[in-house]
Amino acid sequence: MATVATTSLKLDPSTKERLQKLAESRQRKPHWLMKEAIEQYVDREEKRLSFRDDAQKAWDDYQATGLHLTAEEADAWLQKLADGDDAEPPACHD
């Protein structure tokens, strides 16, 4: 079983009241809602960080090699995929 760490969270009275109302409407405890909200936030921010890192890597690769696709080439490939074709991505060029 994974170790669970306890932490405290200070909420202003208005937010605490809103949280309580949401919890009641969903038949959940406020703790469950807070935990769910934090997990969703962390997941979203990790994905955002990964996306940013991937974009930076792509930019660095482009700066180093000059290899790229035009928007038209990428759009044509994506359209094939959207149409259900199992299309390979076009080759990058300089």
C-alpha positions as CSV (number, residue, x, y, z in Angstrom):
1,M,0.0,0.0,0.0
2,A,1.3,3.5,-0.9
3,T,2.2,5.9,1.8
4,V,-0.3,8.7,2.2
5,A,0.9,12.1,3.4
6,T,-1.4,14.4,5.3
7,T,-1.4,18.1,4.5
8,S,-3.4,21.0,5.6
9,L,-5.2,23.6,3.4
10,K,-6.5,26.9,4.5
11,L,-9.6,28.2,2.7
12,D,-11.4,31.4,3.1
13,P,-14.9,31.0,4.5
14,S,-16.6,31.7,1.2
15,T,-14.6,29.1,-0.7
16,K,-15.1,26.6,2.1
17,E,-18.9,27.2,1.9
18,R,-18.9,26.8,-1.8
19,L,-16.9,23.5,-1.5
20,Q,-19.3,22.2,1.1
21,K,-22.3,22.9,-1.2
22,L,-20.6,21.2,-4.1
23,A,-19.7,18.2,-2.0
24,E,-23.3,17.9,-0.8
25,S,-24.7,18.1,-4.3
26,R,-22.4,15.4,-5.5
27,Q,-22.9,13.3,-2.3
28,R,-19.1,13.4,-1.7
29,K,-17.0,14.7,1.1
30,P,-15.2,18.0,0.7
31,H,-11.9,16.1,1.1
32,W,-12.7,14.0,-2.0
33,L,-13.4,17.1,-4.1
34,M,-10.2,18.8,-2.9
35,K,-8.2,15.7,-3.6
36,E,-9.8,15.3,-7.1
37,A,-9.2,19.0,-7.9
38,I,-5.5,18.8,-6.9
39,E,-5.0,15.6,-8.9
40,Q,-6.6,17.1,-12.0
41,Y,-4.6,20.3,-11.7
42,V,-1.3,18.4,-11.3
43,D,-2.1,16.1,-14.3
44,R,-3.0,19.1,-16.4
45,E,0.1,21.1,-15.5
46,E,2.3,18.0,-16.1
47,K,0.8,17.7,-19.6
48,R,1.3,21.4,-20.2
49,L,5.0,21.2,-19.1
50,S,5.5,18.2,-21.3
51,F,3.9,20.0,-24.3
52,R,6.2,23.0,-23.6
53,D,9.3,20.8,-23.4
54,D,8.3,19.0,-26.6
55,A,7.8,22.4,-28.4
56,Q,11.2,23.6,-27.1
57,K,12.9,20.4,-28.4
58,A,11.2,20.7,-31.8
59,W,12.3,24.4,-32.0
60,D,15.9,23.4,-31.0
61,D,15.9,20.6,-33.6
62,Y,14.7,23.0,-36.3
63,Q,17.3,25.6,-35.3
64,A,20.0,23.0,-35.5
65,T,18.9,21.3,-38.8
66,G,16.5,23.5,-40.6
67,L,14.3,20.5,-41.3
68,H,10.6,21.2,-41.3
69,L,7.2,20.7,-42.9
70,T,5.1,23.5,-44.3
71,A,1.7,24.1,-42.9
72,E,0.1,22.9,-46.1
73,E,2.1,19.6,-46.0
74,A,1.0,19.1,-42.4
75,D,-2.6,20.0,-43.1
76,A,-2.7,17.6,-46.1
77,W,-1.3,14.7,-43.9
78,L,-3.7,15.5,-41.1
79,Q,-6.7,15.5,-43.5
80,K,-5.7,12.1,-44.7
81,L,-5.7,10.8,-41.2
82,A,-9.1,12.5,-40.5
83,D,-10.5,10.8,-43.6
84,G,-9.5,7.4,-42.2
85,D,-6.4,6.8,-44.3
86,D,-3.4,5.2,-42.6
87,A,-1.0,7.8,-44.0
88,E,2.7,8.1,-43.0
89,P,3.8,11.6,-42.1
90,P,5.6,13.5,-44.9
91,A,9.4,13.6,-44.8
92,C,10.9,16.8,-43.3
93,H,13.0,18.9,-45.7
94,D,15.1,22.1,-45.4
